[in-house]
Amino acid sequence: MRTDPIEQRVVEQLDSLGADYELVEIDPDLADTAAFCETYGYPLDISANAILIASRRPAGVVALGLVLATTRLDVNRVMCGLMGVKKASFAPADVTREATGMEIGGVTPFGLPAGTTTYVDAAVMIQDRVIVGGGSRALKVLVAPAVFAGMAGVTVVDGLARSTE
């Protein structure tokens, strides 16, 4: 049993979904994607970043985007359209914490508050397994991405991200 309540919520949801997953304990100082992958030996192309997007016009709309670390979330064109807003940007740490209960570096689609909308890039879905945040900076989750398709509030979107190359 996890002692961190956010991590516990993540594990409970994974279990309730019947997900094929593995928990990976990490040094919280190495939670950021590049440092994590380099230190723990996970390739960037199976690392997925969960990024909370917050609207600026109108204010108050948030949604989570999940994209591979080798790509860049298309906030201005795609996320704004999906969210039905004119302007949005990456949510700052305090907004992320307030909306998800999670710290940047540990944000994950699992264990989010009810009603949180999540968009998953289709490129994530074709991987055998991806590594995502575990709700805190001390935990990652290696998971079969098929689980995302069965989650409430999750929509798979082709073209949610652009290549960084």
N, C-alpha and C positions, 0 to 999 in steps of 0.2 A: 504494500500500500504506500502511495506517495504521501509525503507530509505537506507539500506545497498544494494549496487548494486549487490553483489553476492547473497544475500538472495532474492532479487527481481528476479534475473535470475532463481533461484531454483523454486520459486513460479510460475513464468511464465511457466516453463517447466511442472511442475506438473499439472497446469491448462490446458495446451495444450494437455496433455496426457489423460485428463479426469480422473486423479488419485483420488482414495478414500484416502484422507490424512487429518491429523491434525497437525498443527504447535504447537510446544511446546517451549515456551520461557524459557531459563535457565540462570543461573549464568555462565558467561564465564569461571570462575575459576573452575567450576565443569563439564566441557565438556568431560574430559577423561572418558572412559567407566565405569570403576569401581566406580569412585566417582559419576558420573551421576546416575548410576543404584541404588547405595546405597541411595543417597540423594532424588531422585525423585520416587523411588519405582518401577522401571521397572526391570523385571527379565533379567538376562544376556542372557537367551536362546531366547529372542526376540530382543536383541540388535545386530545390525549388524555393523561391523567395515569396513569402506571404507579406503583401504590402497593403496597409490600410490607406485608402484614398478618401480625402475629405473635400466636400464641395466648398467653393467660396462664393459662387453665385448660382442659385441661392445657397446660403449657408445652412449647415445642419444635416446634410446628407453624407453618409459614409458607406463604403463598400470595400470588400477585401478583394485584391487581385492576387492570383497565384501563378507565377511564371518561372520558367527555368532560369537559373543564374546566368546562363549564356545568352539571355535575351533581355530586352528592356520593355517594361510595361508601358503600353501606349495610353498615357493618361489623357492627353488633350483631345485626341480624336475618338478613341474607342471607349475608354472608361467614362468620359463625360456623356457620350451618347447612351451608354448602357444605364448610367445613373440618372439620365434625364436632367442634367445640369449644364450650365454654360461654361463654368470654370471650376477646376478642381486641381488638387496637388497632393503630394505625399503628405499624410497626416503627421504633424509633429508628435514627439514622444508623449506629451501630456494628453493630447487628443486620442492617441492610440491606446494609452493606458486606460483612459476613461471609457472608451467605446468597447474595448476588448478585455480589459483586466490584465493585459499582457504587456511585456516590455519589448521594445524593438530589439530584434535579434532572437526572439523566442516566439514571435507571432505565428500562429498556425490556423488552418481552417477548422481544426478540432477544438471543441470546448468553447466556441464563441457564444455570446449571449443569443438567445432565441431572437429570430427576426433579422439577424445580420446577413446581408446578401454577400455571396462569394462568387467570383468569376474565376474559372480555371482555364488557362490557356490549353488548347487542344494538344499542343506539343508535350505538355506534362503527361497527358493520358496515354501516350504511346510508349512511355518508358516502362520497363519491367518493374522497377522500384524507384522511388524518389525519397530524398531526405528533406524533411521540413522541420520547422520549429516545433518544440514540444510544450509551448505555453510559458516557459521561462527560459532565461539565457543559459541554464544549466542542463537543458534536455533537448534532444533532437529525436525525431521519429522517422525511421526507415519504413516505408509503407508501399504497398502495391497501390498505384493510383486509381485502380478501378473503384476503390472505396468512395472516391469523390462523387462519382455518378449516382450513388445511392443516398447522398446526403441531402436533407432538406435545405433549401435556400441556396443550393449550388447550381450554377449553370456553366457548362463547358462552352467556351467561345473560341472559334477558329480565328486567329489573327489578333488575339488580345495583346500579344507582344511582338516586338520587332527584334531582329538579329542585332547583336552589338558589333558585328563585323562589318 
